[in-house]
């Protein structure tokens, strides 16, 4: 083989390898997300596949038959890549059904992504990996020295890989979608096969590759980006799907149990999690965590809204905060920073946001860069930035970041952060709280009722006093009055950050804490022990008051100090564990309560709670089952790739053999 066609083959093969690797994560994002373990699975499988492919290429390297074998391997690799996008939707929907709860599906997501990568993308990358030794052998057979042949192939493989890396991320996926990107990579492999098979003995291979190329072009034109619209939950209707440079986005209409119409923005795997929420004809979001941040201006103004209120939203939730704050605090200016311009576009198109206010929208800007470079100051800074759905970005949770936030706050200003957690003692809540406290002197956490979210708040140069919220006027019975009533209680705010390590830019260990939370959030399915020095009746009164105020952590602490368990205390413990997402633990508390002497009315309440909590446990069992099944399938995926490697090796040895 001559150097020029060899260089083209090497460059196209390198392009295809990197493009398939990057596009695989994006094509799987609607099902498995793109968390760090998913990226690790894809990168690890691709590296292993390239190594096996290089070994196979070395075994098949032959001066006389190398070109034909190369054409065969690359043609088969291209065919594998052509079918991968068609199968990805079915495989992804099977491995991770849309009705799994996000916070319990971690095992299913990680193991499912491993199996899907082994099944769909390892074979074409493995076959492309055979290119280098086969090309080097063909070049040396043509008279080129081994050193020059190796340098030529390595150089062009790397250059092709560089083009594939940048083009896939910045041009192809946002421009034509991840499916089409995979087909472009498949076309590159098929073109390589056609070039390698141009010799007299490989004309039939070239003809077959040409036909496959025509079919590939038709597939490219007829199919767009991936999605799980066909796999959407009952009661949800897909309004829009976008594959941006950063993530897969889906806007859905949801029928709420109370008859209200909810519109939500879902990111990547979505499942039961929403990035942004809009309720028809309402400013509030139905008690979700967004609503609880509206108290921050009054905290910054000691019970009075600061004049010419300025709010900065880092991570704009498609404008949810902007719409909410303008409704509750008329005349305020809300500036929004959003790294993904597609989120801003969807906010304008579907969520009635970013229009009509005096604030500015900074799209395509990283929040850390913004606060580092901005020269203005704000009374309130909201931080609701997540990447890959489940992670608070480490560079937006470090001491250095909060120092920059402090510089952007007015004296007495408040920073308010949305963090997911089961309790104020959760590692993520505690660690981010400690980091905030290291800069601001203290940090407080408010548990959002009936959710797994906390509002973490700190104030610049002034102590935080939730009691000032009692003086804020609100219409009786309104959503705002309910929020103010709980937020004004001193005992509703937990001091966080004690005994926790502080995050720095130099040591961003936050991802591991998130994974610990999502991988181990099922709780202990046993009734908790109760035994302390305080009378049970006295504890019942105290715990009921704390539970009514929404301070479930305080209620649990009080109950476990009771001298003996009572049906009512067990009922409260069950309710507390339920609100923490520990449904199996709640079930055990209700069962334990039924074994104690209780009145008929209380027994009926407990039996009703058991029926309700059992319905919440079913999704957990489905997630657990999916995780176990996907683990076994991942093991079978290794066998599948091994079978492909053995089959290709045998087929390649026969190719080009006379007779």
C-alpha positions as CSV (number, residue, x, y, z in Angstrom):
1,X,0.0,0.0,0.0
2,X,1.2,3.5,-0.8
3,X,1.7,6.2,1.9
4,X,-1.1,8.5,0.7
5,X,-4.1,6.0,1.0
6,X,-2.6,4.6,4.2
7,X,-2.6,8.1,5.7
8,X,-6.2,8.7,4.8
9,X,-7.2,5.3,6.3
10,X,-5.3,6.0,9.5
11,X,-6.8,9.5,9.8
12,X,-10.4,8.3,9.2
13,X,-10.0,5.4,11.6
14,X,-8.7,7.7,14.3
15,X,-11.5,10.1,13.7
16,X,-14.1,7.2,13.9
17,X,-12.6,5.8,17.2
18,X,-12.8,9.1,19.0
19,X,-16.1,10.1,17.5
20,X,-17.7,6.8,18.5
21,X,-16.4,7.2,22.0
22,X,-17.7,10.7,22.6
23,X,-21.0,10.1,20.7
24,X,-21.6,6.9,22.7
25,X,-22.0,8.9,26.0
26,X,-24.3,11.4,24.3
27,X,-26.4,8.7,22.6
28,X,-26.8,7.0,26.0
29,X,-27.5,10.2,28.0
30,X,-31.3,10.0,27.7
31,X,-31.1,6.6,29.4
32,X,-28.0,6.4,31.6
33,X,-27.1,10.1,32.0
34,X,-23.5,11.2,31.6
35,X,-22.2,10.9,35.2
36,X,-18.6,10.2,36.0
37,X,-19.1,6.4,36.3
38,X,-20.9,6.3,32.9
39,X,-18.0,8.2,31.3
40,X,-15.6,5.8,33.0
41,X,-17.4,2.8,31.7
42,X,-17.4,4.2,28.1
43,X,-13.8,5.2,28.1
44,X,-12.7,2.0,29.8
45,X,-14.5,-0.2,27.3
46,X,-13.2,1.8,24.4
47,X,-9.6,1.5,25.5
48,X,-10.0,-2.2,26.1
49,X,-11.6,-2.6,22.7
50,X,-8.8,-0.7,21.0
51,X,-6.2,-2.8,22.8
52,X,-7.9,-6.1,21.7
53,X,-8.3,-4.7,18.2
54,X,-4.5,-3.9,18.0
55,X,-3.7,-7.4,19.2
56,X,-6.0,-8.9,16.5
57,X,-4.5,-6.6,13.9
58,X,-1.1,-7.9,14.8
59,X,-2.2,-11.5,14.5
60,X,-3.7,-10.8,11.1
61,X,-0.9,-8.7,9.8
62,X,0.4,-10.2,6.5
63,X,2.3,-8.5,3.7
64,X,0.2,-10.2,0.9
65,X,-3.2,-10.3,2.5
66,X,-3.2,-7.4,4.9
67,X,-5.1,-5.0,2.7
68,X,-8.0,-7.4,2.1
69,X,-8.2,-8.2,5.8
70,X,-8.1,-4.6,6.7
71,X,-11.0,-3.9,4.3
72,X,-13.0,-6.7,5.8
73,X,-12.5,-5.7,9.4
74,X,-13.2,-2.0,8.7
75,X,-16.3,-2.9,6.6
76,X,-17.7,-5.1,9.4
77,X,-16.8,-2.4,12.0
78,X,-18.7,0.2,9.9
79,X,-21.7,-2.2,9.7
80,X,-21.7,-2.5,13.5
81,X,-21.6,1.3,13.9
82,X,-24.5,1.7,11.4
83,X,-26.9,-0.4,13.5
84,X,-25.8,0.9,17.0
85,X,-28.0,4.0,17.0
86,X,-31.1,2.0,15.9
87,X,-30.6,-0.5,18.8
88,X,-29.6,2.1,21.4
89,X,-33.2,3.4,22.0
90,X,-34.5,-0.2,22.6
91,X,-31.5,-1.3,24.6
92,X,-31.5,1.9,26.8
93,X,-35.3,1.7,27.4
94,X,-35.0,-1.9,28.4
95,X,-32.1,-1.5,30.8
96,X,-33.4,1.7,32.5
97,X,-37.3,2.0,32.3
98,X,-38.5,5.5,32.6
99,X,-40.5,4.8,35.8
100,X,-37.4,4.2,38.0
101,X,-36.7,6.8,40.7
102,X,-33.5,8.7,40.0
103,X,-32.1,8.5,43.5
104,X,-32.3,4.7,43.6
105,X,-31.4,3.9,40.0
106,X,-27.6,4.5,40.3
107,X,-26.7,0.8,40.0
108,X,-29.0,0.3,37.1
109,X,-27.6,3.3,35.3
110,X,-23.9,2.5,35.8
111,X,-24.2,-1.3,35.1
112,X,-26.6,-0.6,32.2
113,X,-24.2,1.8,30.6
114,X,-21.4,-0.8,30.9
115,X,-23.5,-3.5,29.1
116,X,-24.8,-1.1,26.4
117,X,-21.3,0.1,25.6
118,X,-20.0,-3.5,25.4
119,X,-22.9,-4.6,23.3
120,X,-23.2,-1.7,20.8
121,X,-19.9,0.2,20.6
122,X,-17.1,-2.1,21.6
123,X,-17.3,-4.1,18.4
124,X,-16.8,-1.2,15.9
125,X,-14.0,0.3,18.0
126,X,-12.4,-3.1,18.4
127,X,-12.3,-3.5,14.6
128,X,-11.1,0.0,14.0
129,X,-8.3,-0.7,16.5
130,X,-6.8,-3.3,14.2
131,X,-6.0,-0.6,11.7
132,X,-2.5,0.4,12.9
133,X,-0.6,-3.0,12.7
134,X,-2.3,-3.9,9.4
135,X,-1.4,-0.6,7.8
136,X,2.2,-0.7,9.1
137,X,2.6,-4.2,7.6
138,X,1.1,-3.2,4.3
139,X,3.4,-0.1,4.1
140,X,6.5,-2.1,4.8
141,X,5.5,-4.7,2.2
142,X,5.4,-1.7,-0.2
143,X,9.0,-0.9,0.6
144,X,8.7,1.6,3.4
145,X,10.9,1.1,6.5
146,X,9.3,0.0,9.7
147,X,10.1,3.2,11.5
148,X,8.7,5.5,8.8
149,X,5.7,3.4,8.4
150,X,4.9,3.3,12.1
151,X,5.5,7.1,12.4
152,X,3.2,7.8,9.4
153,X,0.3,5.7,10.7
154,X,0.6,6.9,14.3
155,X,0.7,10.5,13.3
156,X,-2.4,10.3,11.1
157,X,-4.3,8.2,13.6
158,X,-3.7,10.9,16.3
159,X,-4.5,13.8,13.9
160,X,-7.7,12.0,12.9
161,X,-8.5,11.4,16.6
162,X,-8.0,15.1,17.4
163,X,-10.4,16.1,14.6
164,X,-12.9,13.6,15.8
165,X,-12.7,14.9,19.3
166,X,-13.3,18.5,18.6
167,X,-15.7,18.0,15.7
168,X,-17.9,15.6,17.6
169,X,-18.3,17.9,20.7
170,X,-18.4,21.3,19.0
171,X,-19.9,20.6,15.6
172,X,-21.5,17.3,15.0
173,X,-23.5,16.4,18.1
174,X,-25.1,20.0,18.5
175,X,-25.4,20.3,14.7
176,X,-26.8,17.0,13.5
177,X,-27.3,14.9,16.7
178,X,-25.6,12.0,18.3
179,X,-27.2,9.3,16.0
180,X,-26.1,11.1,12.9
181,X,-22.6,11.5,14.5
182,X,-22.3,7.8,14.9
183,X,-23.4,7.3,11.3
184,X,-20.7,9.7,10.2
185,X,-18.1,7.7,12.1
186,X,-19.6,4.6,10.4
187,X,-19.2,6.2,7.0
188,X,-15.5,7.0,7.9
189,X,-14.9,3.3,8.6
190,X,-16.7,2.2,5.4
191,X,-14.7,4.7,3.3
192,X,-11.5,3.2,4.9
193,X,-12.7,-0.3,3.9
194,X,-13.4,0.9,0.4
195,X,-9.9,2.4,0.0
196,X,-8.2,-0.7,1.5
197,X,-10.2,-3.0,-0.8
198,X,-9.4,-1.2,-4.0
199,X,-6.9,-3.8,-5.1
200,X,-7.7,-6.5,-7.5
201,X,-8.5,-9.1,-4.9
202,X,-10.7,-6.7,-2.9
203,X,-13.0,-5.3,-5.5
204,X,-16.0,-7.3,-4.2
205,X,-15.4,-5.8,-0.7
206,X,-15.3,-2.3,-2.2
207,X,-18.6,-2.9,-4.0
208,X,-20.2,-4.1,-0.8
209,X,-18.9,-1.1,1.0
210,X,-20.3,1.2,-1.6
211,X,-23.8,-0.3,-1.2
212,X,-23.6,0.0,2.5
213,X,-22.6,3.6,2.1
214,X,-25.7,4.3,0.1
215,X,-27.9,2.7,2.8
216,X,-26.0,4.7,5.4
217,X,-26.7,8.0,3.6
218,X,-30.5,7.2,3.6
219,X,-30.4,6.4,7.3
220,X,-28.5,9.6,8.0
221,X,-31.2,11.7,6.2
222,X,-34.2,10.0,7.7
223,X,-33.3,9.9,11.4
224,X,-32.5,12.6,13.9
225,X,-31.3,12.8,17.4
226,X,-32.1,10.2,20.1
227,X,-34.7,10.5,22.7
228,X,-36.9,8.4,25.0
229,X,-40.2,10.0,23.9
230,X,-41.7,6.6,23.2
231,X,-40.7,5.5,26.7
232,X,-42.2,8.5,28.6
233,X,-44.3,7.9,31.7
234,X,-48.1,7.8,31.5
235,X,-49.6,11.2,31.9
236,X,-46.6,12.9,30.3
237,X,-46.5,14.4,26.8
238,X,-43.3,15.4,25.1
239,X,-43.4,19.0,23.7
240,X,-39.8,19.4,22.6
241,X,-36.5,17.6,22.5
242,X,-33.1,19.2,22.0
243,X,-29.6,17.8,22.0
244,X,-27.4,20.7,23.0
245,X,-23.6,20.9,23.2
246,X,-23.9,20.0,26.9
247,X,-26.8,17.6,27.4
248,X,-30.0,16.1,26.2
249,X,-33.1,18.2,27.0
250,X,-36.8,17.3,27.0
251,X,-39.8,19.5,27.7
252,X,-42.8,17.5,28.9
253,X,-46.4,18.3,30.0
254,X,-47.4,16.4,33.1
255,X,-50.9,15.8,34.5
256,X,-50.7,16.4,38.2
257,X,-52.9,14.3,40.6
258,X,-54.8,17.4,41.7
259,X,-55.7,18.2,38.1
260,X,-53.2,21.0,37.5
261,X,-51.1,21.2,34.4
262,X,-47.4,21.1,35.0
263,X,-44.7,21.7,32.5
264,X,-41.2,20.4,33.2
265,X,-37.7,20.5,31.8
266,X,-35.9,17.1,32.1
267,X,-32.2,16.6,31.5
268,X,-30.4,13.5,30.2
269,X,-31.9,10.4,31.9
270,X,-34.6,12.5,33.5
271,X,-36.5,9.6,35.2
272,X,-38.6,11.2,38.0
273,X,-36.4,14.3,38.3
274,X,-37.2,17.8,36.9
275,X,-34.7,20.6,36.2
276,X,-37.3,23.3,35.8
277,X,-41.0,23.5,36.6
278,X,-43.9,25.7,35.4
279,X,-47.5,25.5,36.7
280,X,-50.2,27.1,34.6
281,X,-51.4,30.4,36.0
282,X,-49.2,30.2,39.1
283,X,-46.0,31.8,40.1
284,X,-45.1,29.2,42.7
285,X,-44.1,25.7,41.8
286,X,-46.3,23.7,44.2
287,X,-44.0,23.7,47.2
288,X,-41.0,22.5,45.3
289,X,-37.5,23.7,46.4
290,X,-37.5,26.7,44.1
291,X,-40.3,28.3,46.2
292,X,-38.3,28.2,49.4
293,X,-35.6,30.5,48.1
294,X,-37.9,33.5,47.9
295,X,-37.4,34.3,51.6
296,X,-33.8,35.3,51.0
297,X,-34.3,39.0,50.2
298,X,-36.1,39.5,53.5
299,X,-33.2,37.7,55.3
300,X,-30.8,40.0,53.5
301,X,-32.8,43.1,54.6
302,X,-33.5,42.1,58.2
303,X,-37.2,41.5,57.5
304,X,-37.6,44.2,54.9
305,X,-37.0,43.8,51.1
306,X,-33.8,45.8,50.2
307,X,-34.4,48.8,48.0
308,X,-33.7,48.3,44.3
309,X,-33.4,44.6,45.0
310,X,-30.9,42.9,42.7
311,X,-30.7,39.1,42.5
312,X,-28.2,36.9,40.7
313,X,-29.2,33.4,39.7
314,X,-26.3,31.1,38.9
315,X,-28.0,28.2,37.1
316,X,-31.2,29.7,36.0
317,X,-33.5,26.6,35.9
318,X,-34.8,27.8,32.6
319,X,-35.9,31.0,34.2
320,X,-38.0,29.5,37.0
321,X,-36.2,31.6,39.7
322,X,-36.6,34.7,37.5
323,X,-40.3,34.2,37.1
324,X,-40.8,33.4,40.8
325,X,-38.8,36.3,42.2
326,X,-40.5,38.9,39.9
327,X,-43.9,37.7,41.1
328,X,-43.0,37.7,44.9
329,X,-40.7,40.7,44.8
330,X,-42.2,43.1,42.3
331,X,-39.7,45.5,40.7
332,X,-36.7,43.3,41.5
333,X,-33.9,42.8,38.9
334,X,-32.9,39.2,38.4
335,X,-29.8,38.5,36.4
336,X,-29.5,34.9,35.2
337,X,-26.3,32.9,34.3
338,X,-26.8,29.7,32.3
339,X,-24.0,27.7,30.8
340,X,-26.2,26.0,28.2
341,X,-27.9,28.5,25.7
342,X,-30.4,25.8,24.8
343,X,-31.9,25.9,28.3
344,X,-32.5,29.7,27.8
345,X,-34.1,29.1,24.5
346,X,-36.4,26.5,25.9
347,X,-37.2,28.8,28.8
348,X,-38.4,31.5,26.5
349,X,-40.3,29.1,24.2
350,X,-42.1,27.0,26.9
351,X,-41.8,28.5,30.4
352,X,-42.7,32.2,29.8
353,X,-39.4,33.3,31.2
354,X,-36.6,35.8,30.5
355,X,-39.1,38.3,28.9
356,X,-40.6,41.3,30.5
357,X,-38.1,41.8,33.3
358,X,-35.3,44.2,33.7
359,X,-32.7,41.5,34.3
360,X,-30.1,40.3,31.9
361,X,-29.4,36.8,30.7
362,X,-25.8,35.6,30.3
363,X,-26.1,32.4,28.2
364,X,-23.1,30.2,27.4
365,X,-21.2,31.5,30.4
366,X,-19.8,29.3,33.3
367,X,-21.0,30.5,36.7
368,X,-17.5,30.4,38.2
369,X,-16.0,32.5,35.4
370,X,-18.9,35.0,35.8
371,X,-18.5,35.6,39.5
372,X,-14.7,35.7,39.1
373,X,-14.9,38.4,36.5
374,X,-18.0,40.4,37.4
375,X,-17.6,43.8,39.0
376,X,-21.2,44.4,40.2
377,X,-22.8,43.4,43.5
378,X,-26.1,41.8,44.3
379,X,-28.3,41.5,47.4
380,X,-29.0,37.8,46.9
381,X,-27.1,35.2,44.9
382,X,-28.9,31.9,44.2
383,X,-26.8,28.9,43.3
384,X,-28.7,26.0,41.6
385,X,-26.1,24.6,39.3
386,X,-25.9,20.9,38.6
387,X,-23.9,19.0,36.0
388,X,-24.7,15.6,34.6
389,X,-28.0,15.9,36.5
390,X,-26.8,14.6,39.9
391,X,-23.6,16.6,40.6
392,X,-23.0,20.0,42.1
393,X,-20.0,21.1,40.1
394,X,-16.9,21.0,42.3
395,X,-15.7,24.3,41.1
396,X,-19.0,25.9,42.2
397,X,-18.7,24.5,45.7
398,X,-15.1,25.3,46.8
399,X,-13.8,27.9,49.2
400,X,-12.4,29.8,46.3
401,X,-15.8,30.0,44.7
402,X,-17.6,31.2,47.8
403,X,-14.9,33.8,48.3
404,X,-15.7,35.1,44.8
405,X,-19.5,35.0,45.7
406,X,-18.8,37.0,48.9
407,X,-17.0,39.6,46.8
408,X,-20.1,39.9,44.6
409,X,-22.5,40.3,47.6
410,X,-23.6,43.6,49.2
411,X,-22.8,43.8,52.9
412,X,-25.6,41.8,54.6
413,X,-26.3,40.0,51.4
414,X,-27.3,36.4,51.3
415,X,-26.1,33.4,49.2
416,X,-28.7,30.6,48.9
417,X,-27.8,27.2,47.5
418,X,-29.9,24.2,46.5
419,X,-28.4,20.9,47.7
420,X,-29.9,17.4,47.6
421,X,-29.7,15.3,50.8
422,X,-31.7,13.1,53.2
423,X,-30.7,15.0,56.3
424,X,-28.7,17.9,57.4
425,X,-26.0,15.4,58.4
426,X,-25.6,14.0,54.9
427,X,-22.0,14.2,53.5
428,X,-22.9,16.5,50.6
429,X,-25.0,18.9,52.7
430,X,-22.5,18.9,55.5
431,X,-19.4,19.4,53.3
432,X,-20.9,22.2,51.2
433,X,-22.2,23.8,54.4
434,X,-18.7,23.6,56.0
435,X,-17.2,25.2,52.9
436,X,-19.7,28.1,53.0
437,X,-19.1,28.5,56.8
438,X,-15.3,28.7,56.2
439,X,-16.0,31.9,54.1
440,X,-19.1,33.4,55.8
441,X,-18.6,32.3,59.4
442,X,-21.7,30.2,59.5
443,X,-24.1,28.3,57.2
444,X,-27.7,27.2,57.9
445,X,-29.7,24.5,56.2
446,X,-33.5,24.4,55.8
447,X,-35.1,21.1,54.9
448,X,-37.6,21.6,52.1
449,X,-40.8,19.7,53.2
450,X,-41.7,16.5,51.3
451,X,-38.5,16.6,49.3
452,X,-34.9,15.6,49.3
453,X,-33.7,19.2,49.0
454,X,-32.1,21.6,51.4
455,X,-31.8,25.3,51.1
456,X,-28.3,26.3,52.4
457,X,-28.0,29.9,53.4
458,X,-25.1,32.2,54.5
459,X,-24.9,35.9,55.0
460,X,-22.0,38.3,54.4
461,X,-20.6,39.9,57.6
462,X,-24.0,39.7,59.4
463,X,-25.5,36.8,61.4
464,X,-28.5,35.1,59.9
465,X,-31.7,35.7,61.8
466,X,-34.7,33.7,60.5
467,X,-36.9,35.3,63.1
468,X,-37.1,38.5,61.0
469,X,-39.4,36.6,58.6
470,X,-42.2,36.8,61.2
471,X,-42.8,40.4,60.4
472,X,-43.2,39.8,56.6
473,X,-46.8,40.3,55.6
474,X,-48.5,37.5,53.5
475,X,-52.1,36.6,52.8
476,X,-53.4,34.0,55.3
477,X,-53.5,30.5,53.8
478,X,-51.4,31.4,50.8
479,X,-48.3,29.5,49.6
480,X,-46.1,32.4,50.7
481,X,-47.6,32.4,54.2
482,X,-46.9,28.7,54.6
483,X,-43.3,29.2,53.5
484,X,-42.8,32.1,55.8
485,X,-44.3,30.4,58.8
486,X,-41.9,27.5,58.6
487,X,-38.9,29.6,57.6
488,X,-39.3,32.0,60.5
489,X,-38.8,29.2,63.0
490,X,-35.3,29.2,64.4
491,X,-35.4,25.5,65.0
492,X,-36.2,24.8,61.3
493,X,-32.7,26.0,60.4
494,X,-29.9,23.5,61.2
495,X,-26.4,24.7,61.6
496,X,-24.2,22.7,59.2
497,X,-20.5,22.3,58.6
498,X,-19.3,21.0,61.9
499,X,-16.8,18.2,61.7
500,X,-16.7,18.3,57.9
501,X,-13.8,18.7,55.5
502,X,-13.8,21.9,53.4
503,X,-13.8,21.7,49.6
504,X,-11.0,23.5,47.7
505,X,-10.2,23.8,44.0
506,X,-7.1,21.7,44.6
507,X,-9.0,18.8,46.0
508,X,-12.5,18.5,44.4
509,X,-13.8,15.3,46.1
510,X,-17.5,16.3,45.9
511,X,-18.3,13.8,43.1
512,X,-17.5,10.9,45.3
513,X,-19.8,12.2,48.0
514,X,-22.6,12.5,45.5
515,X,-22.1,8.9,44.3
516,X,-22.1,7.8,48.0
517,X,-25.4,9.5,48.4
518,X,-27.0,8.0,45.3
519,X,-25.5,4.6,45.6
520,X,-26.4,4.2,49.3
521,X,-29.6,6.1,49.9
522,X,-31.9,3.2,50.6
523,X,-31.6,3.4,54.3
524,X,-31.7,0.7,56.9
525,X,-35.0,-1.3,56.7
526,X,-35.3,-1.8,60.5
527,X,-37.2,0.0,63.1
528,X,-34.9,2.4,65.1
529,X,-34.3,1.9,68.8
530,X,-36.0,4.2,71.2
531,X,-34.7,4.5,74.8
532,X,-33.8,7.6,76.8
533,X,-34.4,9.5,80.0
534,X,-37.5,11.6,78.9
535,X,-41.1,10.6,79.4
536,X,-42.8,9.3,76.4
537,X,-45.9,11.6,76.7
538,X,-43.7,14.6,77.1
539,X,-41.7,13.6,74.0
540,X,-45.0,13.1,72.0
541,X,-45.9,16.7,72.5
542,X,-42.5,18.0,71.6
543,X,-42.1,15.7,68.6
544,X,-45.5,16.7,67.3
545,X,-44.7,20.4,67.4
546,X,-41.4,19.8,65.7
547,X,-43.0,17.7,63.0
548,X,-45.7,20.3,62.4
549,X,-43.0,22.9,61.9
550,X,-41.2,20.7,59.4
551,X,-38.2,20.0,61.6
552,X,-38.1,16.3,61.1
553,X,-34.4,16.0,62.2
554,X,-35.4,17.6,65.5
555,X,-38.4,15.3,65.9
556,X,-36.3,12.2,65.3
557,X,-33.7,13.3,67.9
558,X,-36.5,14.0,70.4
559,X,-38.2,10.6,69.8
560,X,-35.1,8.6,70.2
561,X,-34.7,10.1,73.7
562,X,-38.1,8.9,74.8
563,X,-38.2,6.4,77.7
564,X,-40.3,3.9,75.7
565,X,-41.8,3.6,72.2
566,X,-45.5,4.4,71.7
567,X,-47.7,3.9,68.6
568,X,-47.7,7.6,68.0
569,X,-43.9,8.0,68.3
570,X,-43.5,5.1,65.9
571,X,-45.9,6.8,63.6
572,X,-43.9,10.0,63.7
573,X,-40.7,8.1,63.1
574,X,-42.2,6.4,60.1
575,X,-43.3,9.8,58.7
576,X,-39.9,11.2,59.3
577,X,-38.1,8.4,57.5
578,X,-40.6,8.5,54.7
579,X,-39.8,12.2,54.1
580,X,-36.1,11.3,54.0
581,X,-36.9,8.8,51.3
582,X,-36.3,5.8,53.5
583,X,-39.5,4.1,52.5
584,X,-38.5,0.6,53.7
585,X,-37.5,2.0,57.1
586,X,-40.8,3.9,57.3
587,X,-42.7,0.6,56.6
588,X,-40.8,-1.1,59.5
589,X,-41.7,1.8,61.9
590,X,-45.4,1.5,60.9
591,X,-45.3,-2.3,61.4
592,X,-43.7,-1.8,64.8
593,X,-46.3,0.7,65.8
594,X,-49.1,-1.8,64.9
595,X,-47.6,-4.3,67.4
596,X,-48.0,-1.9,70.2
597,X,-51.3,-1.1,71.9
598,X,-53.1,1.7,70.1
599,X,-56.6,2.9,69.6
600,X,-58.7,2.0,66.6
601,X,-58.4,5.4,64.9
602,X,-54.6,5.3,65.2
603,X,-54.5,1.7,63.9
604,X,-56.5,2.8,60.8
605,X,-54.0,5.6,60.2
606,X,-51.1,3.2,60.5
607,X,-52.7,0.7,58.1
608,X,-53.4,3.5,55.6
609,X,-49.7,4.6,55.9
610,X,-48.6,1.1,55.2
611,X,-50.7,0.9,52.0
612,X,-49.2,4.2,50.8
613,X,-45.6,3.4,51.6
614,X,-45.9,0.0,49.9
615,X,-46.7,1.8,46.7
616,X,-43.6,4.0,47.1
617,X,-41.5,0.9,47.7
618,X,-42.4,-0.8,44.4
619,X,-40.3,1.6,42.3
620,X,-37.4,0.9,44.7
621,X,-37.7,-2.8,44.1
622,X,-37.9,-2.3,40.4
623,X,-34.7,-0.2,40.6
624,X,-32.9,-2.8,42.7
625,X,-34.0,-5.6,40.3
626,X,-32.9,-3.6,37.3
627,X,-29.5,-3.0,38.9
628,X,-29.0,-6.7,39.6
629,X,-30.1,-7.7,36.1
630,X,-27.9,-5.1,34.4
631,X,-24.9,-6.4,36.4
632,X,-25.4,-9.9,35.0
633,X,-25.8,-8.5,31.5
634,X,-22.6,-6.6,31.9
635,X,-20.8,-9.9,32.5
636,X,-22.4,-11.3,29.5
637,X,-21.3,-8.3,27.5
638,X,-17.7,-9.2,28.1
639,X,-18.4,-12.7,26.7
640,X,-20.1,-11.0,23.7
641,X,-17.0,-8.9,22.9
642,X,-14.8,-11.9,23.4
643,X,-16.9,-13.8,20.9
644,X,-16.8,-11.0,18.4
645,X,-13.0,-10.9,18.7
646,X,-12.6,-14.6,18.2
647,X,-15.0,-14.6,15.3
648,X,-13.3,-11.7,13.6
649,X,-9.9,-13.3,14.1
650,X,-11.0,-16.5,12.4
651,X,-12.8,-14.7,9.6
652,X,-9.7,-12.5,9.0
653,X,-7.4,-15.5,8.7
654,X,-9.5,-16.9,6.0
655,X,-9.8,-13.6,4.1
656,X,-7.4,-13.4,1.1
657,X,-6.4,-17.0,1.4
658,X,-6.0,-18.6,-2.1
659,X,-8.8,-21.0,-3.0
